[in-house]
Amino acid sequence: MPKKKRPNYKHLPKGLTILYEDADILVADKPAGLLTVATASNKTRTAYYFLTDYVKKGCLKSRNKIFTVHRLDQWTSGVLVFAKSEEIKLRLQAQWKETKKIYIAVVQGRLDRKEGTITSYLAENKAYVVYSTNDPVKGKLAHTAYKVIKETSQFSLLEINLLTGRKNQIRVHLADKGHPVVGDRKYGTSEDGYKRLALHSESISFKHPATGKQMTFKTKPPTYFSQLLANK
């Protein structure tokens, strides 16, 4: 019986790992600090670039492609889903409202309500800063459900069910409550002394766009999170 060919991961940077791959989808664990897609100033240090290189197996003439289904902020780590065709991408996005997305976050302080849902309309200004508004014309409705898992004197560890998928939604909603994500220099304290954003896409669960099978992909939060919560 011939040996099964092992995936060629030599083109992936340290920290970017593949959780699952088939003919239709590719699911990766993105490290903090790596962009999902290119920006005007950074075209190549992205998950999309490295995973495209991976599916091409180093051959620039290969027709293999991946398509971005959703994005994670640069300093958010965790589960990231790509499609291998435009059709599969559209199918995944069509069912994105039904896709369960669970995040883990370490936030400043202790919350009075240990469980709840934060709701607001989110808009973006010319400086690309997202903010909450009561005006449904200006913003898009966003819901963020949270539950406190652990508390220390300084921080709270939250499990977050992202009920809608607006840009910077979790970060803005938690900052609105007076409990910004640790390390959030955009919506929290500009210099809080912490090296990275304590936000992690822990799991994503959806129906496979080709087979209809329910699939769940889960990753462990980085050790950075437990370090924050130790002896605080």
Secondary structure, DSSP 8 states (H G I E B T S, - for coil): ---------TTS-TT-EEEEE-SSEEEEEE-TT-BSS--SS-SSSBHHHHHHHHHTTT-TT-----EE-----TT-EEEEEEESSHHHHHHHHHTGGGSEEEEEEEEES--SSSEEEEEEEEEE-TTS-EEEES-TTTSEEEEEEEEEEEE-SSEEEEEEEESS--TTHHHHHHHHTT--BTT-TTTS-TT-S-SS--EEEEEEEEE-TTT--EEEEE----HHHHHHHTT-
